[in-house]
């Protein structure tokens, strides 16, 4: 019985310490991602790409983007 209790306590402690370490690492990653996204050079490149390729919206019209349950006839129509 002592062995099972020791394993349970060990698992609980590992879980708590692991989630804390995971949360800290997640916060580090999000902070560095925000810092990179705020770089002026990256924002300039993003604006240039948006100018070249549009705003990143859907490339198809609304009638082709929806699947109205017509059995795939939009694929044949596009060909």
Helices and strands as residue ranges (DSSP letters): H 2-37, H 40-53, H 62-65, H 73-78
